Amino acid sequence: MNKDSKIFVAGHRGLVGSAILKNLKQKGYTNFILRTHAELDLTDQCAVNEFFATEKPEYVFLSAAHVGGIMANSLYRADFIYINLMIQNNVIHASYINNVKKLLFLGSTCIYPREAPQPMPEDCLLTSPLEYTNEPYAIAKIAGIKMCESYNLQYGTNYIAVMPTNLYGPNDNFNLETSHVLPAMIRKIHLAKCLHSNDWDALRKDLNARPVEGISGDAPEKDILAVLGKYGISQGKVQLWGTGKPLREFLWSEEMADASVYIMEHINFSDVRPEGNEVRNTHINIGTGKELSIKEVAKLIQDKIGFQGELAFDVSKPDGTLRKLTDVSKLHALGWHHQIEIADGVEILYNWYLNKQ
């Protein structure tokens, strides 16, 4: 990419997209085409086709997606498969029609089988059944990988798919119903700390910034306590889903962005295409190659926030996949390594969260 190349960052307000945009600006890129969801609905094929035909982007970062944690994935299965398929089908095909030079498609390591070998190499894709709780989302992302590979093979395009591990960072989703595990735990433990220390000013400030099920900081105390209790938040205790035993890998979102820009700048499809007639598994894992149990992460967050109460686990709730560690040897061989460890990242994110209230 040249510094003045026309770059479309799809989903530039989200966790990944905002980090990619920030990284590109820091590296001197200047010519961005950006649209909010209100300005461009990526599930609308006609609107996407018109946008590409008019704007003619040269490079596309496809970071727009419909994402959520285990609760959202369980409740809204149709949304997760439909919305994600529509977004990627429209953007990838429009990129081909309008001669986009290079596209980066962002997926997730939940594409891998439930019983995948650990750490998970790229070539274990489609070797056994998926984890049931996020199967619709995973199938959509697998379709995106195959779409990129297929367009490359049939049309000679240069589309690369990357599969990040669990991400966290600035502009994360802290909605208690739909957020991923780490931001959800940060907010739950923060609110429990407010209750435990009887700091109702801080608690109401939090709910005014991010209401829970329509309950803001202006609501009566009993309504606030009731809605927080629904999510396992009470004075002196936070109850989290599952046993706390599953192991998870976490990558700072701004490092994911740095890896994405690095790949866009330095790596082509020809660099990840295997030899032989059957071309598959050309995607690239992006992660740290390190893991912690959910219980360890919760304790780390508790220590960083200073919550003196109890962490409890509701074993009647599902754990999800027990391990999801990525094999990042391909990424390392391509020349990129992570720098920020989770203990530092949690502290940075908690301070970010407090400053956004």
VODREN-148956 format. One record per residue (C-alpha): residue in three letters; x, y, z. Coordinates in pm, 1 decimal. Layout:
BEGIN
<rec rest="Ala" X="X" Y="Y" Z="Z"/>
...
// end
This chain:
BEGIN
<rec rest="Met" X="0.0" Y="0.0" Z="0.0"/>
<rec rest="Asn" X="108.5" Y="353.2" Z="-68.4"/>
<rec rest="Lys" X="46.8" Y="617.6" Z="198.0"/>
<rec rest="Asp" X="-223.5" Y="775.1" Z="-22.1"/>
<rec rest="Ser" X="-386.8" Y="447.9" Z="-136.3"/>
<rec rest="Lys" X="-765.8" Y="443.0" Z="-95.3"/>
<rec rest="Ile" X="-835.7" Y="220.7" Z="204.9"/>
<rec rest="Phe" X="-1179.2" Y="100.6" Z="317.7"/>
<rec rest="Val" X="-1191.0" Y="-14.3" Z="681.3"/>
<rec rest="Ala" X="-1524.6" Y="-192.6" Z="717.1"/>
<rec rest="Gly" X="-1638.6" Y="-175.2" Z="1079.1"/>
<rec rest="His" X="-1407.5" Y="112.8" Z="1172.7"/>
<rec rest="Arg" X="-1597.3" Y="188.5" Z="1494.6"/>
<rec rest="Gly" X="-1565.7" Y="-162.4" Z="1635.3"/>
<rec rest="Leu" X="-1298.7" Y="-314.3" Z="1855.2"/>
<rec rest="Val" X="-1080.3" Y="-437.1" Z="1569.3"/>
<rec rest="Gly" X="-1167.8" Y="-182.3" Z="1302.1"/>
<rec rest="Ser" X="-1098.4" Y="117.9" Z="1524.5"/>
<rec rest="Ala" X="-762.3" Y="-29.6" Z="1621.3"/>
<rec rest="Ile" X="-674.3" Y="-94.7" Z="1254.8"/>
<rec rest="Leu" X="-767.3" Y="261.4" Z="1158.5"/>
<rec rest="Lys" X="-557.7" Y="401.6" Z="1444.1"/>
<rec rest="Asn" X="-260.6" Y="185.0" Z="1343.7"/>
<rec rest="Leu" X="-284.1" Y="291.4" Z="978.9"/>
<rec rest="Lys" X="-294.2" Y="659.9" Z="1075.8"/>
<rec rest="Gln" X="7.9" Y="614.4" Z="1302.7"/>
<rec rest="Lys" X="196.4" Y="461.8" Z="1008.2"/>
<rec rest="Gly" X="120.7" Y="758.3" Z="785.3"/>
<rec rest="Tyr" X="-171.8" Y="639.6" Z="573.9"/>
<rec rest="Thr" X="-406.9" Y="924.2" Z="488.7"/>
<rec rest="Asn" X="-673.9" Y="825.8" Z="235.5"/>
<rec rest="Phe" X="-955.9" Y="644.0" Z="415.7"/>
<rec rest="Ile" X="-1308.2" Y="561.9" Z="302.0"/>
<rec rest="Leu" X="-1522.3" Y="517.2" Z="612.3"/>
<rec rest="Arg" X="-1891.2" Y="454.0" Z="661.9"/>
<rec rest="Thr" X="-2088.5" Y="397.1" Z="980.3"/>
<rec rest="His" X="-2354.3" Y="126.6" Z="990.3"/>
<rec rest="Ala" X="-2620.1" Y="398.3" Z="955.4"/>
<rec rest="Glu" X="-2446.0" Y="527.3" Z="642.0"/>
<rec rest="Leu" X="-2383.5" Y="186.5" Z="483.6"/>
<rec rest="Asp" X="-2557.9" Y="-137.2" Z="580.7"/>
<rec rest="Leu" X="-2314.1" Y="-405.2" Z="469.0"/>
<rec rest="Thr" X="-2591.6" Y="-667.2" Z="463.1"/>
<rec rest="Asp" X="-2758.5" Y="-467.8" Z="182.5"/>
<rec rest="Gln" X="-2610.0" Y="-597.5" Z="-142.9"/>
<rec rest="Cys" X="-2734.6" Y="-309.1" Z="-358.4"/>
<rec rest="Ala" X="-2596.1" Y="-48.5" Z="-117.5"/>
<rec rest="Val" X="-2257.6" Y="-224.9" Z="-96.5"/>
<rec rest="Asn" X="-2232.9" Y="-257.9" Z="-475.4"/>
<rec rest="Glu" X="-2314.2" Y="110.6" Z="-521.6"/>
<rec rest="Phe" X="-2059.8" Y="211.2" Z="-256.9"/>
<rec rest="Phe" X="-1777.7" Y="10.3" Z="-419.1"/>
<rec rest="Ala" X="-1865.1" Y="126.9" Z="-769.8"/>
<rec rest="Thr" X="-1861.6" Y="490.3" Z="-658.7"/>
<rec rest="Glu" X="-1565.6" Y="494.2" Z="-418.4"/>
<rec rest="Lys" X="-1339.2" Y="231.7" Z="-582.7"/>
<rec rest="Pro" X="-1129.0" Y="140.7" Z="-275.8"/>
<rec rest="Glu" X="-789.6" Y="-13.7" Z="-351.2"/>
<rec rest="Tyr" X="-748.1" Y="-198.9" Z="-19.8"/>
<rec rest="Val" X="-1014.1" Y="-342.1" Z="211.3"/>
<rec rest="Phe" X="-992.4" Y="-444.2" Z="576.0"/>
<rec rest="Leu" X="-1307.5" Y="-648.4" Z="638.2"/>
<rec rest="Ser" X="-1336.3" Y="-617.4" Z="1016.6"/>
<rec rest="Ala" X="-1712.8" Y="-557.8" Z="1026.7"/>
<rec rest="Ala" X="-1893.6" Y="-850.8" Z="1188.1"/>
<rec rest="His" X="-2180.0" Y="-944.8" Z="1417.2"/>
<rec rest="Val" X="-2004.3" Y="-1070.1" Z="1731.2"/>
<rec rest="Gly" X="-2081.0" Y="-1159.8" Z="2091.4"/>
<rec rest="Gly" X="-2008.6" Y="-1389.3" Z="2383.1"/>
<rec rest="Ile" X="-2146.2" Y="-1730.8" Z="2474.3"/>
<rec rest="Met" X="-2485.7" Y="-1595.9" Z="2587.1"/>
<rec rest="Ala" X="-2544.3" Y="-1398.2" Z="2268.0"/>
<rec rest="Asn" X="-2424.1" Y="-1687.3" Z="2050.5"/>
<rec rest="Ser" X="-2668.9" Y="-1919.7" Z="2223.8"/>
<rec rest="Leu" X="-2969.8" Y="-1684.9" Z="2202.2"/>
<rec rest="Tyr" X="-2930.2" Y="-1531.0" Z="1857.3"/>
<rec rest="Arg" X="-2805.6" Y="-1817.7" Z="1640.3"/>
<rec rest="Ala" X="-2991.4" Y="-1706.2" Z="1326.8"/>
<rec rest="Asp" X="-2856.2" Y="-1351.1" Z="1356.2"/>
<rec rest="Phe" X="-2498.1" Y="-1472.7" Z="1384.7"/>
<rec rest="Ile" X="-2502.8" Y="-1686.3" Z="1071.7"/>
<rec rest="Tyr" X="-2721.6" Y="-1461.0" Z="854.6"/>
<rec rest="Ile" X="-2564.9" Y="-1122.1" Z="927.3"/>
<rec rest="Asn" X="-2206.0" Y="-1244.1" Z="900.0"/>
<rec rest="Leu" X="-2267.3" Y="-1434.5" Z="576.1"/>
<rec rest="Met" X="-2437.2" Y="-1132.9" Z="421.8"/>
<rec rest="Ile" X="-2161.6" Y="-889.0" Z="521.8"/>
<rec rest="Gln" X="-1875.3" Y="-1098.4" Z="390.3"/>
<rec rest="Asn" X="-2053.5" Y="-1217.6" Z="74.5"/>
<rec rest="Asn" X="-2137.2" Y="-861.6" Z="-24.2"/>
<rec rest="Val" X="-1798.7" Y="-706.1" Z="55.9"/>
<rec rest="Ile" X="-1579.5" Y="-983.1" Z="-87.8"/>
<rec rest="His" X="-1777.2" Y="-1007.7" Z="-412.5"/>
<rec rest="Ala" X="-1795.5" Y="-629.6" Z="-455.3"/>
<rec rest="Ser" X="-1418.7" Y="-615.3" Z="-398.9"/>
<rec rest="Tyr" X="-1369.3" Y="-860.0" Z="-686.1"/>
<rec rest="Ile" X="-1610.0" Y="-678.9" Z="-919.8"/>
<rec rest="Asn" X="-1437.5" Y="-345.5" Z="-853.6"/>
<rec rest="Asn" X="-1077.9" Y="-470.0" Z="-878.6"/>
<rec rest="Val" X="-970.6" Y="-421.8" Z="-516.5"/>
<rec rest="Lys" X="-594.7" Y="-488.6" Z="-506.0"/>
<rec rest="Lys" X="-593.8" Y="-665.0" Z="-170.9"/>
<rec rest="Leu" X="-843.4" Y="-762.8" Z="98.6"/>
<rec rest="Leu" X="-792.1" Y="-878.5" Z="456.1"/>
<rec rest="Phe" X="-1077.5" Y="-1086.2" Z="598.4"/>
<rec rest="Leu" X="-1093.9" Y="-1115.0" Z="977.1"/>
<rec rest="Gly" X="-1243.5" Y="-1425.0" Z="1132.8"/>
<rec rest="Ser" X="-1199.7" Y="-1592.4" Z="1469.8"/>
<rec rest="Thr" X="-1029.1" Y="-1896.4" Z="1617.4"/>
<rec rest="Cys" X="-1374.7" Y="-2032.1" Z="1707.8"/>
<rec rest="Ile" X="-1369.8" Y="-2174.6" Z="1352.4"/>
<rec rest="Tyr" X="-1171.7" Y="-2470.1" Z="1482.5"/>
<rec rest="Pro" X="-1322.7" Y="-2800.6" Z="1599.9"/>
<rec rest="Arg" X="-1433.8" Y="-2841.3" Z="1959.6"/>
<rec rest="Glu" X="-1177.5" Y="-3119.4" Z="2009.7"/>
<rec rest="Ala" X="-900.7" Y="-2956.5" Z="1806.5"/>
<rec rest="Pro" X="-540.4" Y="-3041.1" Z="1895.3"/>
<rec rest="Gln" X="-378.8" Y="-2786.1" Z="2124.8"/>
<rec rest="Pro" X="-231.1" Y="-2550.9" Z="2024.9"/>
<rec rest="Met" X="-455.8" Y="-2529.9" Z="1716.4"/>
<rec rest="Pro" X="-271.2" Y="-2523.7" Z="1382.7"/>
<rec rest="Glu" X="-437.9" Y="-2381.9" Z="1074.0"/>
<rec rest="Asp" X="-463.0" Y="-2725.4" Z="913.9"/>
<rec rest="Cys" X="-699.8" Y="-2865.7" Z="1179.3"/>
<rec rest="Leu" X="-987.0" Y="-2670.5" Z="1021.7"/>
<rec rest="Leu" X="-1288.0" Y="-2890.1" Z="931.0"/>
<rec rest="Thr" X="-1137.7" Y="-3205.8" Z="1078.1"/>
<rec rest="Ser" X="-1413.0" Y="-3269.9" Z="1339.0"/>
<rec rest="Pro" X="-1733.9" Y="-3110.6" Z="1484.1"/>
<rec rest="Leu" X="-1748.0" Y="-2749.1" Z="1598.9"/>
<rec rest="Glu" X="-1837.2" Y="-2624.6" Z="1947.4"/>
<rec rest="Tyr" X="-2219.8" Y="-2615.8" Z="1948.6"/>
<rec rest="Thr" X="-2263.0" Y="-2281.1" Z="2125.5"/>
<rec rest="Asn" X="-2093.3" Y="-2079.1" Z="1850.2"/>
<rec rest="Glu" X="-2147.3" Y="-2309.8" Z="1551.7"/>
<rec rest="Pro" X="-2351.0" Y="-2059.9" Z="1339.7"/>
<rec rest="Tyr" X="-2087.4" Y="-1785.4" Z="1375.8"/>
<rec rest="Ala" X="-1803.6" Y="-2030.4" Z="1310.4"/>
<rec rest="Ile" X="-1967.3" Y="-2166.1" Z="995.6"/>
<rec rest="Ala" X="-2009.6" Y="-1813.9" Z="861.5"/>
<rec rest="Lys" X="-1641.8" Y="-1737.4" Z="920.3"/>
<rec rest="Ile" X="-1532.5" Y="-2068.1" Z="764.7"/>
<rec rest="Ala" X="-1737.2" Y="-1973.0" Z="459.9"/>
<rec rest="Gly" X="-1546.1" Y="-1642.4" Z="449.5"/>
<rec rest="Ile" X="-1212.2" Y="-1823.6" Z="451.0"/>
<rec rest="Lys" X="-1324.6" Y="-2050.8" Z="168.7"/>
<rec rest="Met" X="-1462.8" Y="-1755.7" Z="-23.9"/>
<rec rest="Cys" X="-1126.3" Y="-1577.0" Z="-8.8"/>
<rec rest="Glu" X="-940.5" Y="-1892.8" Z="-115.5"/>
<rec rest="Ser" X="-1187.4" Y="-1964.9" Z="-395.0"/>
<rec rest="Tyr" X="-1179.2" Y="-1613.4" Z="-539.5"/>
<rec rest="Asn" X="-799.0" Y="-1620.6" Z="-527.9"/>
<rec rest="Leu" X="-791.8" Y="-1950.3" Z="-717.1"/>
<rec rest="Gln" X="-1059.9" Y="-1869.5" Z="-974.4"/>
<rec rest="Tyr" X="-1006.3" Y="-1498.5" Z="-1026.7"/>
<rec rest="Gly" X="-644.2" Y="-1439.0" Z="-923.9"/>
<rec rest="Thr" X="-736.6" Y="-1203.2" Z="-641.2"/>
<rec rest="Asn" X="-513.3" Y="-1136.5" Z="-340.2"/>
<rec rest="Tyr" X="-741.5" Y="-1194.5" Z="-40.8"/>
<rec rest="Ile" X="-597.4" Y="-1309.7" Z="290.8"/>
<rec rest="Ala" X="-792.7" Y="-1441.1" Z="589.8"/>
<rec rest="Val" X="-664.3" Y="-1399.1" Z="944.3"/>
<rec rest="Met" X="-804.8" Y="-1568.3" Z="1253.0"/>
<rec rest="Pro" X="-745.2" Y="-1372.1" Z="1573.4"/>
<rec rest="Thr" X="-772.7" Y="-1528.0" Z="1915.2"/>
<rec rest="Asn" X="-987.4" Y="-1365.2" Z="2188.7"/>
<rec rest="Leu" X="-937.7" Y="-990.0" Z="2162.5"/>
<rec rest="Tyr" X="-973.4" Y="-712.5" Z="2418.2"/>
<rec rest="Gly" X="-889.6" Y="-344.4" Z="2415.1"/>
<rec rest="Pro" X="-1016.1" Y="10.8" Z="2354.6"/>
<rec rest="Asn" X="-1374.0" Y="36.3" Z="2218.7"/>
<rec rest="Asp" X="-1455.3" Y="-308.5" Z="2351.4"/>
<rec rest="Asn" X="-1818.4" Y="-408.0" Z="2406.7"/>
<rec rest="Phe" X="-1913.0" Y="-388.7" Z="2776.1"/>
<rec rest="Asn" X="-2281.8" Y="-476.7" Z="2729.7"/>
<rec rest="Leu" X="-2349.1" Y="-744.0" Z="2992.3"/>
<rec rest="Glu" X="-2575.5" Y="-945.3" Z="2760.9"/>
<rec rest="Thr" X="-2364.1" Y="-948.8" Z="2445.5"/>
<rec rest="Ser" X="-2001.4" Y="-882.3" Z="2543.9"/>
<rec rest="His" X="-1713.3" Y="-1126.1" Z="2534.5"/>
<rec rest="Val" X="-1579.5" Y="-1277.8" Z="2852.7"/>
<rec rest="Leu" X="-1298.8" Y="-1037.0" Z="2946.1"/>
<rec rest="Pro" X="-1482.6" Y="-700.9" Z="2913.9"/>
<rec rest="Ala" X="-1787.4" Y="-859.9" Z="3077.6"/>
<rec rest="Met" X="-1576.8" Y="-964.5" Z="3377.0"/>
<rec rest="Ile" X="-1414.9" Y="-620.6" Z="3402.0"/>
<rec rest="Arg" X="-1753.0" Y="-449.9" Z="3416.8"/>
<rec rest="Lys" X="-1912.7" Y="-703.7" Z="3651.7"/>
<rec rest="Ile" X="-1624.3" Y="-681.8" Z="3897.0"/>
<rec rest="His" X="-1617.6" Y="-301.3" Z="3874.3"/>
<rec rest="Leu" X="-1990.4" Y="-278.2" Z="3951.3"/>
<rec rest="Ala" X="-1954.2" Y="-528.0" Z="4236.4"/>
<rec rest="Lys" X="-1673.0" Y="-315.1" Z="4378.5"/>
<rec rest="Cys" X="-1902.6" Y="-9.4" Z="4365.9"/>
<rec rest="Leu" X="-2170.6" Y="-202.7" Z="4554.7"/>
<rec rest="His" X="-1923.6" Y="-349.0" Z="4802.7"/>
<rec rest="Ser" X="-1783.5" Y="-4.3" Z="4886.3"/>
<rec rest="Asn" X="-2133.1" Y="152.4" Z="4879.8"/>
<rec rest="Asp" X="-2016.5" Y="394.7" Z="4609.1"/>
<rec rest="Trp" X="-2353.8" Y="466.1" Z="4450.7"/>
<rec rest="Asp" X="-2225.1" Y="773.6" Z="4269.8"/>
<rec rest="Ala" X="-1978.1" Y="562.3" Z="4071.8"/>
<rec rest="Leu" X="-2236.4" Y="291.7" Z="4015.2"/>
<rec rest="Arg" X="-2498.9" Y="533.6" Z="3883.4"/>
<rec rest="Lys" X="-2235.4" Y="701.7" Z="3666.5"/>
<rec rest="Asp" X="-2154.7" Y="364.0" Z="3510.6"/>
<rec rest="Leu" X="-2519.8" Y="283.4" Z="3437.9"/>
<rec rest="Asn" X="-2582.8" Y="627.9" Z="3293.6"/>
<rec rest="Ala" X="-2295.1" Y="571.6" Z="3050.6"/>
<rec rest="Arg" X="-2402.5" Y="213.6" Z="2969.8"/>
<rec rest="Pro" X="-2759.8" Y="124.8" Z="3080.8"/>
<rec rest="Val" X="-2834.0" Y="-242.0" Z="3145.6"/>
<rec rest="Glu" X="-3163.8" Y="-360.5" Z="2991.9"/>
<rec rest="Gly" X="-3285.8" Y="-2.3" Z="2990.2"/>
<rec rest="Ile" X="-3196.8" Y="53.8" Z="3355.3"/>
<rec rest="Ser" X="-2985.1" Y="368.1" Z="3389.5"/>
<rec rest="Gly" X="-2826.3" Y="531.8" Z="3690.8"/>
<rec rest="Asp" X="-3142.2" Y="738.4" Z="3739.6"/>
<rec rest="Ala" X="-3350.3" Y="428.8" Z="3819.0"/>
<rec rest="Pro" X="-3463.1" Y="344.9" Z="4175.9"/>
<rec rest="Glu" X="-3210.8" Y="155.3" Z="4385.8"/>
<rec rest="Lys" X="-3423.4" Y="-160.4" Z="4396.4"/>
<rec rest="Asp" X="-3444.2" Y="-173.4" Z="4014.7"/>
<rec rest="Ile" X="-3069.2" Y="-132.0" Z="3983.7"/>
<rec rest="Leu" X="-3004.2" Y="-409.0" Z="4236.4"/>
<rec rest="Ala" X="-3251.5" Y="-636.6" Z="4056.8"/>
<rec rest="Val" X="-3098.7" Y="-599.0" Z="3710.7"/>
<rec rest="Leu" X="-2743.3" Y="-634.3" Z="3842.5"/>
<rec rest="Gly" X="-2847.6" Y="-943.6" Z="4037.1"/>
<rec rest="Lys" X="-2970.9" Y="-1096.9" Z="3712.0"/>
<rec rest="Tyr" X="-2612.4" Y="-1082.9" Z="3585.7"/>
<rec rest="Gly" X="-2460.6" Y="-1223.8" Z="3902.7"/>
<rec rest="Ile" X="-2353.8" Y="-890.1" Z="4051.5"/>
<rec rest="Ser" X="-2430.9" Y="-834.6" Z="4418.8"/>
<rec rest="Gln" X="-2276.6" Y="-669.3" Z="4719.7"/>
<rec rest="Gly" X="-1972.4" Y="-872.3" Z="4810.5"/>
<rec rest="Lys" X="-1995.8" Y="-1127.8" Z="4528.7"/>
<rec rest="Val" X="-1966.0" Y="-1170.6" Z="4152.0"/>
<rec rest="Gln" X="-2103.3" Y="-1488.3" Z="3997.6"/>
<rec rest="Leu" X="-1954.7" Y="-1587.8" Z="3661.6"/>
<rec rest="Trp" X="-2068.9" Y="-1847.4" Z="3409.7"/>
<rec rest="Gly" X="-1926.0" Y="-2199.0" Z="3413.6"/>
<rec rest="Thr" X="-1656.8" Y="-2364.1" Z="3622.2"/>
<rec rest="Gly" X="-1376.9" Y="-2116.0" Z="3551.8"/>
<rec rest="Lys" X="-1162.2" Y="-2403.7" Z="3426.3"/>
<rec rest="Pro" X="-1161.6" Y="-2334.5" Z="3050.5"/>
<rec rest="Leu" X="-831.4" Y="-2195.6" Z="2923.7"/>
<rec rest="Arg" X="-828.6" Y="-1887.9" Z="2704.4"/>
<rec rest="Glu" X="-572.8" Y="-1688.8" Z="2509.8"/>
<rec rest="Phe" X="-611.3" Y="-1308.9" Z="2493.8"/>
<rec rest="Leu" X="-455.4" Y="-1062.8" Z="2250.3"/>
<rec rest="Trp" X="-457.7" Y="-683.7" Z="2288.5"/>
<rec rest="Ser" X="-672.0" Y="-548.0" Z="2002.8"/>
<rec rest="Glu" X="-417.4" Y="-286.3" Z="1898.2"/>
<rec rest="Glu" X="-162.7" Y="-563.9" Z="1850.6"/>
<rec rest="Met" X="-413.6" Y="-752.2" Z="1639.2"/>
<rec rest="Ala" X="-439.3" Y="-434.1" Z="1432.5"/>
<rec rest="Asp" X="-62.2" Y="-412.5" Z="1400.9"/>
<rec rest="Ala" X="-46.7" Y="-774.0" Z="1282.1"/>
<rec rest="Ser" X="-326.1" Y="-705.5" Z="1031.1"/>
<rec rest="Val" X="-151.0" Y="-401.4" Z="882.5"/>
<rec rest="Tyr" X="180.3" Y="-589.7" Z="879.8"/>
<rec rest="Ile" X="20.6" Y="-872.6" Z="679.4"/>
<rec rest="Met" X="-146.9" Y="-629.1" Z="441.5"/>
<rec rest="Glu" X="187.1" Y="-455.9" Z="382.5"/>
<rec rest="His" X="415.5" Y="-759.2" Z="355.2"/>
<rec rest="Ile" X="223.4" Y="-1084.1" Z="290.7"/>
<rec rest="Asn" X="49.7" Y="-1198.8" Z="-26.7"/>
<rec rest="Phe" X="-165.7" Y="-1501.9" Z="-102.9"/>
<rec rest="Ser" X="132.5" Y="-1655.9" Z="-281.1"/>
<rec rest="Asp" X="323.3" Y="-1649.5" Z="50.6"/>
<rec rest="Val" X="66.9" Y="-1870.1" Z="228.0"/>
<rec rest="Arg" X="-44.4" Y="-2088.7" Z="-63.6"/>
<rec rest="Pro" X="69.8" Y="-2447.7" Z="-14.1"/>
<rec rest="Glu" X="227.7" Y="-2649.3" Z="-291.4"/>
<rec rest="Gly" X="17.4" Y="-2912.2" Z="-463.8"/>
<rec rest="Asn" X="-322.3" Y="-2930.2" Z="-628.6"/>
<rec rest="Glu" X="-535.0" Y="-2893.2" Z="-315.0"/>
<rec rest="Val" X="-521.4" Y="-2540.8" Z="-176.3"/>
<rec rest="Arg" X="-671.0" Y="-2503.8" Z="168.6"/>
<rec rest="Asn" X="-592.4" Y="-2364.6" Z="514.1"/>
<rec rest="Thr" X="-421.4" Y="-2056.3" Z="374.4"/>
<rec rest="His" X="-554.2" Y="-1846.5" Z="663.3"/>
<rec rest="Ile" X="-322.5" Y="-1717.5" Z="937.5"/>
<rec rest="Asn" X="-374.0" Y="-1750.6" Z="1313.4"/>
<rec rest="Ile" X="-305.8" Y="-1432.2" Z="1509.2"/>
<rec rest="Gly" X="-246.7" Y="-1469.9" Z="1882.4"/>
<rec rest="Thr" X="4.6" Y="-1490.5" Z="2163.2"/>
<rec rest="Gly" X="44.9" Y="-1866.3" Z="2195.9"/>
<rec rest="Lys" X="-15.4" Y="-1825.5" Z="2573.4"/>
<rec rest="Glu" X="-321.4" Y="-1916.9" Z="2782.3"/>
<rec rest="Leu" X="-482.0" Y="-1865.1" Z="3125.3"/>
<rec rest="Ser" X="-788.2" Y="-2021.8" Z="3285.6"/>
<rec rest="Ile" X="-1102.4" Y="-1807.4" Z="3311.4"/>
<rec rest="Lys" X="-1064.4" Y="-1828.2" Z="3688.9"/>
<rec rest="Glu" X="-707.9" Y="-1695.6" Z="3666.5"/>
<rec rest="Val" X="-819.9" Y="-1410.6" Z="3440.2"/>
<rec rest="Ala" X="-1102.8" Y="-1323.9" Z="3681.2"/>
<rec rest="Lys" X="-859.0" Y="-1318.2" Z="3973.7"/>
<rec rest="Leu" X="-620.7" Y="-1098.0" Z="3774.5"/>
<rec rest="Ile" X="-904.0" Y="-853.0" Z="3701.9"/>
<rec rest="Gln" X="-1015.2" Y="-862.7" Z="4064.6"/>
<rec rest="Asp" X="-664.4" Y="-769.6" Z="4178.1"/>
<rec rest="Lys" X="-629.8" Y="-488.3" Z="3921.3"/>
<rec rest="Ile" X="-969.7" Y="-339.7" Z="4012.8"/>
<rec rest="Gly" X="-926.8" Y="-389.2" Z="4387.4"/>
<rec rest="Phe" X="-1250.7" Y="-578.1" Z="4453.8"/>
<rec rest="Gln" X="-1242.6" Y="-729.2" Z="4801.6"/>
<rec rest="Gly" X="-1546.7" Y="-956.6" Z="4763.0"/>
<rec rest="Glu" X="-1596.9" Y="-1314.7" Z="4644.7"/>
<rec rest="Leu" X="-1565.3" Y="-1458.4" Z="4295.5"/>
<rec rest="Ala" X="-1812.1" Y="-1743.9" Z="4247.8"/>
<rec rest="Phe" X="-1880.5" Y="-1968.4" Z="3947.2"/>
<rec rest="Asp" X="-2220.9" Y="-2095.1" Z="3835.8"/>
<rec rest="Val" X="-2141.3" Y="-2451.6" Z="3730.1"/>
<rec rest="Ser" X="-2493.4" Y="-2499.0" Z="3589.7"/>
<rec rest="Lys" X="-2399.5" Y="-2263.9" Z="3303.9"/>
<rec rest="Pro" X="-2200.1" Y="-2387.2" Z="3000.9"/>
<rec rest="Asp" X="-1823.3" Y="-2353.4" Z="2983.0"/>
<rec rest="Gly" X="-1792.1" Y="-2349.6" Z="2606.7"/>
<rec rest="Thr" X="-1475.4" Y="-2491.3" Z="2454.1"/>
<rec rest="Leu" X="-1228.9" Y="-2602.6" Z="2720.9"/>
<rec rest="Arg" X="-914.9" Y="-2489.8" Z="2534.7"/>
<rec rest="Lys" X="-865.4" Y="-2257.2" Z="2238.2"/>
<rec rest="Leu" X="-491.5" Y="-2198.6" Z="2218.0"/>
<rec rest="Thr" X="-364.0" Y="-2094.7" Z="1876.7"/>
<rec rest="Asp" X="-55.0" Y="-2229.0" Z="1709.4"/>
<rec rest="Val" X="110.3" Y="-1906.3" Z="1594.1"/>
<rec rest="Ser" X="415.6" Y="-2061.4" Z="1430.7"/>
<rec rest="Lys" X="299.8" Y="-1954.0" Z="1081.7"/>
<rec rest="Leu" X="258.6" Y="-1594.2" Z="1200.6"/>
<rec rest="His" X="601.1" Y="-1597.4" Z="1367.6"/>
<rec rest="Ala" X="757.8" Y="-1739.2" Z="1051.7"/>
<rec rest="Leu" X="602.0" Y="-1449.6" Z="858.0"/>
<rec rest="Gly" X="780.3" Y="-1207.0" Z="1091.6"/>
<rec rest="Trp" X="529.7" Y="-1080.7" Z="1353.9"/>
<rec rest="His" X="522.9" Y="-1133.6" Z="1735.7"/>
<rec rest="His" X="302.0" Y="-988.2" Z="2011.6"/>
<rec rest="Gln" X="441.8" Y="-756.1" Z="2282.9"/>
<rec rest="Ile" X="167.4" Y="-675.0" Z="2539.1"/>
<rec rest="Glu" X="100.5" Y="-935.3" Z="2807.9"/>
<rec rest="Ile" X="-244.4" Y="-970.5" Z="2963.0"/>
<rec rest="Ala" X="-159.6" Y="-830.8" Z="3308.0"/>
<rec rest="Asp" X="-60.4" Y="-498.9" Z="3150.2"/>
<rec rest="Gly" X="-347.3" Y="-506.4" Z="2903.0"/>
<rec rest="Val" X="-616.8" Y="-554.0" Z="3169.4"/>
<rec rest="Glu" X="-489.3" Y="-253.4" Z="3364.2"/>
<rec rest="Ile" X="-481.2" Y="-34.9" Z="3050.7"/>
<rec rest="Leu" X="-832.9" Y="-143.0" Z="2949.4"/>
<rec rest="Tyr" X="-981.5" Y="-83.7" Z="3294.4"/>
<rec rest="Asn" X="-843.0" Y="269.6" Z="3298.8"/>
<rec rest="Trp" X="-980.1" Y="323.2" Z="2946.9"/>
<rec rest="Tyr" X="-1321.0" Y="200.4" Z="3062.6"/>
<rec rest="Leu" X="-1329.2" Y="439.0" Z="3359.6"/>
<rec rest="Asn" X="-1229.4" Y="733.0" Z="3139.5"/>
<rec rest="Lys" X="-1514.9" Y="661.4" Z="2897.5"/>
<rec rest="Gln" X="-1786.6" Y="718.9" Z="3160.0"/>
// end
